């Protein structure tokens, strides 16, 4: 996505279109329930025992999106990488 949004910004240069890449870490949503085909135990296990306050909530990501959307028309937020405090990368999540 990073490369795609960079290329899109280049392709749309000169047009009044803002492109923002929002890259969230672990967020407690129904995604895992879909991923594990309705297996609630497997889905819930993804979010269990995440240290330091747990995974993010959808509202946390929505706040970031709202921030990007409400900048002045001449400002483009290029990229927002947001993760739970216990997460340092996609696969590194501190558990209690």
C-alpha distances in whole Angstrom, upper triangle without the diagonal:
4,5,5,6,8,10,10,12,14,15,16,18,21,21,21,17,15,12,10,7,9,9,12,14,17,18,21,20,22,18,20,23,22,20,24,25,27,29,29,30,27,25,27,27,23,24,28,29,26,28,28,28,26,22,21,22,20,22,20,17,18,20,17,16,20,20,17,19,22,22,24,23,23,21,17,15,12,10,12,12,15,17,20,23,23,20,19,16,14,18,20,22,25,28,31
4,5,5,6,9,10,11,13,14,16,17,20,20,20,17,15,11,10,7,9,9,12,14,18,19,23,22,24,21,23,26,25,23,27,28,30,31,31,32,29,27,29,29,25,26,29,30,26,28,28,28,26,23,21,23,21,22,21,17,19,20,17,16,20,19,16,18,21,21,23,22,21,19,15,13,10,8,10,11,14,16,20,22,23,19,18,15,15,18,20,22,25,28,31
4,6,5,6,9,10,11,12,14,15,19,19,20,17,16,12,12,10,13,12,16,18,21,23,26,26,27,24,26,29,27,25,29,30,33,34,34,35,32,30,32,32,28,29,32,33,30,31,31,32,30,26,25,26,24,26,24,21,22,24,20,19,23,22,19,21,24,23,25,23,22,20,16,15,12,11,14,14,18,20,23,26,26,23,21,18,18,21,23,25,28,31,35
4,5,5,6,9,10,10,12,14,18,17,18,15,14,10,11,9,12,13,16,19,22,23,26,25,26,23,25,28,26,24,28,29,31,33,33,35,32,29,32,32,28,29,33,34,31,33,33,32,30,27,25,26,24,25,24,20,21,23,20,18,21,21,18,19,23,22,24,22,22,20,16,15,12,12,15,15,19,21,24,27,28,24,23,20,19,22,25,26,30,32,36
4,5,5,6,9,10,10,12,15,15,15,12,10,7,7,6,10,11,15,18,21,22,25,24,26,23,25,28,26,25,29,30,32,34,34,35,33,30,32,32,28,29,32,34,30,32,31,31,29,26,24,24,22,23,22,18,19,20,17,15,18,18,15,16,19,18,20,18,18,16,12,12,8,9,12,14,17,20,23,26,27,24,23,20,19,23,25,26,30,32,36
4,5,5,6,9,10,11,14,15,16,13,11,8,9,9,12,14,17,20,23,24,28,27,29,26,28,31,30,28,32,34,35,37,37,38,35,33,34,35,31,31,35,36,32,33,33,33,31,28,26,27,25,26,24,21,22,22,19,18,20,20,16,18,21,19,20,19,18,16,12,12,8,10,13,15,18,21,25,27,28,25,23,21,21,24,26,28,31,34,37
4,5,5,6,9,10,14,14,16,13,13,10,12,12,15,16,20,23,26,27,30,29,31,28,30,33,31,29,33,34,36,38,38,40,37,34,36,37,33,34,37,38,35,36,36,36,34,31,29,30,27,28,27,24,24,25,22,20,23,23,19,20,23,22,23,20,19,18,15,15,12,13,17,18,22,24,28,30,31,28,26,24,23,27,29,31,34,37,40
4,5,5,6,8,12,11,13,10,10,8,10,11,14,16,20,23,26,26,29,28,29,27,29,32,30,29,33,34,35,37,38,39,37,34,36,37,33,33,37,38,35,37,36,36,34,30,28,28,26,27,26,22,22,24,21,18,21,21,17,17,20,19,20,18,17,16,13,14,11,13,16,18,21,24,28,30,32,29,28,25,24,28,30,31,35,37,40
4,5,5,6,9,9,11,8,8,6,9,11,14,16,20,23,27,27,30,29,31,28,31,34,32,31,35,36,38,39,39,41,38,36,37,38,34,34,38,39,35,37,36,35,34,31,28,29,26,27,25,22,22,23,19,17,20,19,15,16,18,17,17,15,14,13,10,11,9,12,15,18,21,24,28,30,32,29,27,25,25,29,30,32,35,37,41
4,6,5,9,10,12,11,11,10,13,14,18,19,23,26,29,30,33,33,34,31,34,37,35,34,37,39,40,42,42,44,41,39,40,41,37,37,41,42,38,39,39,39,37,34,32,32,30,30,29,25,26,26,23,21,23,22,19,19,22,20,20,18,16,16,13,14,12,14,18,20,24,27,31,33,34,31,30,27,27,31,32,34,37,40,43
4,6,9,9,12,11,12,11,14,15,19,21,25,28,31,31,34,33,34,31,34,37,34,34,37,38,40,42,43,44,42,39,41,42,38,38,42,43,40,41,41,40,39,35,33,33,30,31,30,27,27,28,25,22,24,24,20,20,23,22,22,19,18,17,15,17,14,17,20,23,26,29,33,35,37,33,32,30,29,32,34,36,39,42,45
4,6,6,8,7,9,9,13,15,18,21,24,28,31,31,34,32,34,31,34,37,34,34,38,38,40,42,42,44,42,39,41,42,38,38,42,43,40,41,40,40,38,35,32,32,29,30,29,25,25,26,23,20,22,22,18,17,20,19,18,15,14,15,13,15,13,16,20,22,25,29,32,34,36,34,32,30,30,33,35,36,40,42,45
4,6,8,8,9,10,14,16,20,22,26,29,32,32,35,34,36,34,37,39,37,37,41,41,43,45,45,47,44,41,43,44,40,40,43,44,41,42,41,40,39,36,33,34,31,31,30,27,26,26,24,21,23,22,18,18,20,18,17,14,13,13,12,14,13,16,20,23,26,29,33,35,37,34,33,31,31,35,36,37,40,43,46
4,7,8,10,12,16,19,22,25,28,32,35,35,38,37,38,36,39,42,40,40,43,44,46,48,48,49,47,44,46,47,43,43,46,47,44,45,43,43,42,39,36,36,33,32,32,29,28,28,25,23,24,23,19,19,20,18,17,13,12,13,13,16,16,19,22,26,28,32,36,37,40,37,36,34,34,38,39,40,43,46,49
4,6,9,11,15,18,21,24,27,31,34,33,36,35,36,34,37,40,37,38,41,42,43,45,45,47,45,42,44,45,41,41,45,46,42,44,42,41,40,37,34,34,31,30,30,27,25,26,24,21,21,21,18,16,18,17,15,12,11,13,12,16,15,19,22,25,28,31,34,37,39,36,36,34,34,37,39,40,43,45,48
4,7,10,13,17,19,23,26,29,32,31,34,33,34,33,36,38,37,37,41,41,42,44,44,46,44,41,42,43,40,39,43,44,41,42,40,39,38,35,32,31,28,28,27,24,23,23,21,18,18,18,15,13,15,13,12,8,9,10,10,14,14,18,20,24,26,30,33,35,37,35,34,33,33,37,38,38,41,44,46
4,7,10,13,16,19,22,26,29,28,31,29,31,29,33,35,33,33,37,37,38,41,40,42,40,37,38,40,36,36,40,41,38,39,38,36,35,32,29,28,25,25,24,21,20,21,18,15,16,16,13,11,14,13,12,9,10,10,9,12,12,15,17,21,23,26,30,32,34,32,31,30,29,33,35,35,38,40,43
4,7,10,13,16,19,23,26,25,28,27,29,27,30,33,31,31,35,36,37,39,38,40,38,35,36,37,34,33,37,38,34,35,34,33,32,29,26,25,22,22,21,18,17,17,15,12,13,13,9,9,11,10,11,9,9,8,6,8,8,11,14,17,19,23,26,28,31,28,28,27,26,30,31,32,35,37,40
4,7,10,13,16,20,23,22,25,24,26,24,27,30,28,28,32,33,34,36,35,37,35,32,33,34,31,30,34,35,32,33,32,31,30,26,23,23,21,21,20,16,16,17,14,11,13,13,10,10,13,12,14,12,12,10,7,8,7,9,11,14,17,20,24,26,28,26,25,23,23,27,28,29,32,34,37
4,6,10,13,16,19,19,22,22,24,22,25,27,26,26,29,31,32,33,33,34,32,29,30,31,27,27,30,31,28,29,28,27,26,23,20,20,18,18,16,13,13,14,11,9,11,11,7,9,12,12,14,13,13,11,7,6,5,5,8,11,13,17,20,22,25,22,21,20,20,24,25,25,28,31,33
4,6,10,13,16,16,20,19,21,19,22,25,24,23,26,28,29,30,30,31,29,26,27,28,24,24,28,29,25,26,26,25,24,20,18,18,16,17,15,12,13,14,11,9,13,13,10,12,15,15,17,17,17,14,11,8,6,5,6,8,11,14,18,20,22,19,18,17,16,20,21,22,25,28,31
4,6,10,13,13,16,16,19,17,19,22,21,21,24,26,27,28,27,28,26,23,24,25,21,21,24,25,22,23,22,22,20,17,14,15,13,14,12,8,10,11,8,7,11,11,9,11,15,15,18,18,19,16,12,9,9,6,5,6,8,11,14,17,19,16,16,15,14,18,19,19,22,24,27
4,7,10,11,15,15,17,15,17,20,20,19,22,24,25,26,25,26,24,21,22,22,18,18,22,22,19,20,20,20,18,14,13,14,13,14,12,9,12,13,10,10,14,14,13,15,18,18,22,22,22,19,16,12,11,8,6,5,6,8,12,15,16,13,13,11,10,14,15,16,19,21,24
4,7,7,11,12,15,13,15,18,18,17,20,22,23,23,22,23,21,18,18,19,15,15,18,19,16,17,17,16,14,11,9,10,10,12,9,7,10,12,10,11,14,14,14,16,19,20,23,24,25,21,18,15,14,11,8,6,5,6,9,12,13,11,12,10,9,13,14,13,16,18,21
4,6,10,12,14,13,13,17,17,16,18,21,22,22,20,21,18,16,16,16,12,12,15,16,12,14,14,14,12,8,8,10,11,13,11,9,13,14,13,14,17,18,17,20,22,23,27,28,28,25,22,18,17,14,11,8,6,4,7,10,10,7,9,8,6,9,10,10,13,15,18
4,7,9,12,11,11,14,15,14,16,19,19,18,17,17,15,13,12,12,9,8,11,13,10,12,13,12,9,6,6,9,10,13,11,10,14,15,14,16,19,20,20,22,24,26,29,30,31,28,25,21,21,17,14,11,9,6,6,10,10,8,10,9,8,10,10,9,11,12,15
4,6,9,9,10,13,14,14,16,18,18,18,16,17,15,12,12,13,10,8,12,14,11,13,14,12,9,5,5,5,6,9,9,8,11,13,13,14,17,18,19,20,23,24,28,29,30,27,24,21,21,18,15,13,10,8,8,12,12,11,14,13,11,13,14,12,14,15,17
4,7,8,8,10,13,13,14,16,15,15,13,14,13,10,9,11,9,7,10,12,11,14,14,12,9,6,6,6,7,10,10,11,13,15,16,17,19,21,22,23,25,27,31,32,33,30,28,24,25,21,18,16,14,12,10,14,14,13,17,16,14,15,16,13,15,15,17
4,5,7,8,10,11,13,14,13,14,12,14,13,9,10,12,10,9,13,16,14,17,18,16,13,10,9,7,7,10,12,11,13,16,16,16,19,21,22,22,25,27,30,31,33,30,27,25,25,22,19,18,15,14,14,17,17,16,19,18,16,17,19,17,19,18,20
4,6,5,6,9,10,11,9,11,10,12,12,8,10,13,11,11,14,17,17,20,21,19,16,13,13,11,10,14,15,15,16,19,20,19,21,24,24,25,27,30,33,34,35,33,30,27,27,24,22,21,19,18,17,21,20,19,22,21,18,19,21,19,21,20,22
4,5,5,6,9,10,10,12,11,13,12,8,11,13,10,11,15,18,17,20,22,20,16,13,13,12,11,15,16,14,16,19,19,19,21,24,24,24,27,29,33,33,34,32,29,26,25,22,20,19,17,16,16,20,20,18,20,18,15,16,19,18,20,20,23
4,5,5,6,8,8,9,9,10,8,5,8,9,7,9,12,16,15,19,21,19,16,13,14,14,13,17,18,17,19,22,22,22,24,26,26,27,30,32,36,36,37,35,31,29,28,25,22,20,19,17,17,20,19,17,20,18,15,15,17,16,19,18,20
4,5,5,6,5,6,6,9,8,5,8,10,10,11,14,17,17,21,23,21,18,15,16,15,15,19,20,19,20,24,24,24,26,29,29,29,32,34,38,38,40,37,34,31,31,28,25,24,22,20,20,23,22,21,23,22,18,19,21,19,22,20,22
4,5,5,6,8,9,12,11,8,12,14,13,14,17,21,20,24,26,24,20,18,18,17,16,20,21,20,21,24,24,24,26,29,28,29,32,34,37,37,39,36,33,31,30,27,25,24,23,21,21,25,24,22,25,22,19,20,22,21,24,23,25
4,6,8,9,10,12,9,8,12,13,11,14,16,20,19,23,25,24,20,17,18,18,17,21,22,20,22,25,25,24,27,29,29,29,33,34,38,38,39,36,33,30,29,26,25,23,22,20,20,24,22,21,23,20,16,17,20,19,22,21,24
4,6,5,8,9,7,6,10,11,11,13,15,19,19,23,26,24,21,18,20,20,19,23,24,23,24,28,28,27,30,32,32,33,36,38,41,41,42,40,36,34,33,29,28,25,24,22,22,25,23,22,24,22,18,18,21,20,22,21,23
4,6,9,11,9,9,12,14,14,16,18,22,22,26,29,27,23,21,22,21,21,24,25,24,26,29,29,28,31,33,33,34,37,39,42,42,43,41,38,35,34,31,30,28,27,25,25,28,27,25,28,25,22,21,24,23,26,24,27
4,6,9,9,8,11,13,13,15,17,21,21,25,27,25,22,20,21,20,20,23,25,24,25,28,29,28,31,33,33,34,36,39,42,42,44,41,38,36,35,32,30,29,27,25,24,28,26,25,28,26,23,23,25,23,25,24,26
4,6,6,6,9,10,12,14,15,18,20,23,26,24,21,19,21,20,21,24,25,25,26,29,30,30,32,35,35,36,38,40,44,44,46,43,40,37,36,33,31,29,27,25,24,27,25,24,27,25,22,21,23,22,24,21,23
4,6,5,6,8,10,11,12,16,17,21,23,21,18,17,19,18,19,22,23,23,25,27,28,28,31,33,33,34,37,39,42,43,45,42,39,36,36,33,30,28,26,23,22,25,23,23,26,25,22,21,23,20,22,20,21
4,5,5,6,9,11,10,14,16,19,22,21,17,17,19,19,20,24,24,25,26,29,30,30,33,34,35,36,39,41,44,45,47,44,41,38,37,34,31,28,26,23,22,24,22,22,25,24,21,20,21,19,20,17,18
4,6,5,7,10,10,13,15,18,22,20,17,16,18,19,20,23,23,23,25,28,28,29,31,33,34,35,37,39,43,44,45,42,39,36,35,31,29,26,24,21,20,23,20,20,22,21,18,17,18,17,18,16,18
4,5,6,8,9,13,14,17,20,18,15,13,15,15,16,19,20,20,22,24,25,25,28,30,30,31,34,36,39,40,41,38,35,32,32,28,26,23,21,19,18,21,19,18,21,20,17,16,18,16,18,16,18
4,5,6,6,10,11,15,17,16,12,12,14,14,16,19,19,20,22,24,25,26,28,29,30,32,34,36,40,41,42,39,36,33,33,29,26,24,21,18,17,19,17,17,21,20,17,17,18,15,16,14,15
4,5,5,8,10,13,17,16,12,12,15,16,18,21,21,21,24,26,26,27,30,31,32,33,36,37,41,42,43,40,37,34,33,29,27,24,21,18,16,18,16,16,19,18,16,15,15,13,14,11,13
4,6,9,9,12,15,14,11,9,12,14,15,19,18,18,21,23,23,24,27,28,28,30,33,34,38,39,40,36,33,30,29,26,23,20,18,15,13,16,13,13,16,15,12,11,12,10,12,11,13
4,7,6,10,12,11,7,6,10,11,13,16,15,16,19,21,21,22,25,26,27,29,31,32,36,37,38,35,32,29,29,25,22,19,17,13,11,13,12,12,15,15,13,13,13,10,11,10,11
4,6,9,12,11,8,9,12,14,16,19,18,19,22,23,24,26,28,29,30,32,34,35,39,41,42,38,36,32,32,28,25,22,19,16,13,15,12,13,17,17,16,15,14,11,11,8,9
4,6,9,9,7,9,13,15,18,20,19,20,23,24,25,27,29,29,31,33,34,36,40,41,42,39,36,33,32,29,25,22,19,16,13,13,10,12,16,17,16,15,13,10,8,5,5
4,7,7,5,6,10,13,16,18,16,17,21,21,21,24,26,26,27,30,31,32,36,38,39,35,33,29,29,25,22,19,16,12,9,9,7,9,12,14,13,12,11,7,6,5,6
4,6,5,8,11,14,18,19,17,19,22,22,22,25,27,26,28,31,32,33,36,38,39,35,33,29,29,26,22,19,16,13,9,8,6,9,12,14,15,14,12,8,6,5,5
4,6,9,11,14,17,18,15,18,21,20,20,23,25,24,26,29,29,30,34,36,37,33,31,28,28,25,21,18,15,12,8,6,6,9,12,15,16,16,14,10,8,9,8
4,7,8,11,14,15,13,16,18,18,18,21,23,23,25,27,28,29,33,35,36,32,31,27,28,24,21,18,15,12,8,8,8,11,14,17,17,18,16,12,11,10,10
4,7,9,13,14,12,14,17,17,18,21,22,23,24,27,28,29,33,35,36,32,30,27,27,23,20,17,14,11,7,8,7,10,13,15,15,15,14,10,9,9,10
4,7,10,12,10,11,14,15,15,18,20,20,22,24,25,27,31,32,33,30,27,24,24,20,17,15,11,8,5,8,8,9,12,13,12,13,13,9,10,10,12
4,7,8,6,8,11,11,12,14,16,17,18,20,22,23,27,29,30,26,24,21,21,18,14,13,9,7,5,9,10,10,13,14,13,15,15,12,13,14,16
4,5,5,7,9,10,12,13,15,16,18,19,21,23,27,28,30,27,24,21,22,19,16,15,11,10,9,12,14,14,17,17,16,18,18,16,17,17,18
4,5,5,6,9,10,11,12,14,16,17,18,21,24,26,27,25,22,20,20,18,15,14,12,12,12,15,16,16,19,18,17,19,20,18,20,20,22
4,5,5,6,9,10,10,12,14,15,16,19,22,24,26,23,21,19,20,18,15,15,12,13,13,15,18,18,20,20,20,22,22,20,21,22,23
4,5,5,7,9,10,11,13,15,16,18,21,23,25,22,20,17,18,16,12,12,9,10,10,12,15,15,17,17,17,20,20,18,19,20,22
4,5,5,6,9,10,11,13,14,16,20,21,23,20,17,14,15,13,10,10,8,9,10,13,16,15,17,16,16,19,19,18,20,21,23
4,5,5,6,9,10,10,12,15,18,20,22,19,17,14,16,14,12,13,11,13,14,17,19,19,20,20,19,22,23,21,23,25,26
4,5,5,6,9,10,11,13,16,18,20,17,16,13,16,14,11,13,11,13,14,16,19,19,20,21,21,24,24,22,24,25,27
4,5,5,6,9,10,11,15,17,18,15,13,10,12,10,7,9,8,11,13,15,18,17,18,18,18,22,22,21,23,25,27
4,5,5,6,9,11,14,15,17,14,12,10,12,10,9,11,11,14,16,19,21,20,21,20,20,23,24,23,25,27,29
4,5,5,6,9,12,14,16,14,13,11,14,13,12,14,14,17,18,20,23,23,24,23,23,27,27,26,28,29,31
4,6,5,7,10,13,14,11,11,9,12,12,10,13,13,16,18,19,23,22,23,23,23,27,27,26,27,29,31
4,6,6,9,11,12,9,7,6,9,9,9,12,13,16,19,21,24,22,23,22,23,26,27,26,28,31,33
4,6,9,9,12,10,9,8,11,12,12,15,16,19,22,24,27,25,26,25,25,29,30,29,31,33,35
4,6,8,11,9,10,10,13,15,14,17,18,21,23,25,28,27,28,28,28,31,32,31,33,35,37
4,6,8,6,7,8,12,13,14,17,18,22,24,25,29,27,27,27,28,32,32,31,33,36,38
4,6,5,8,10,14,16,17,21,22,25,28,29,32,31,31,31,31,35,35,35,37,39,41
4,6,8,11,13,16,18,22,23,27,29,31,34,33,32,32,32,36,36,36,39,41,43
4,7,10,12,16,18,21,23,27,30,31,34,33,32,31,32,36,36,37,39,41,44
4,7,9,12,14,18,20,23,26,28,31,29,28,28,29,32,33,33,35,38,40
4,6,9,11,15,17,21,24,26,28,26,26,25,25,29,30,30,33,35,38
4,6,7,11,13,17,20,22,25,23,22,21,22,26,26,26,29,31,34
4,7,10,13,17,20,22,24,22,21,20,20,24,25,25,28,31,34
4,7,10,13,17,18,21,18,17,16,16,20,21,22,24,27,30
4,6,10,13,15,18,15,15,14,15,18,19,19,21,24,27
4,7,10,12,14,12,11,10,11,15,15,15,18,21,24
4,7,9,12,10,10,10,11,14,14,13,16,18,21
4,6,8,6,7,8,9,12,11,10,12,14,17
4,5,5,8,10,10,12,11,8,10,12,14
4,6,8,11,12,14,11,9,9,11,13
4,7,10,11,11,8,6,5,8,10
4,6,7,8,6,4,6,9,12
4,7,8,6,7,8,12,15
4,5,5,7,10,13,17
4,6,8,11,14,17
4,6,10,12,16
4,7,9,13
4,6,10
4,7
4
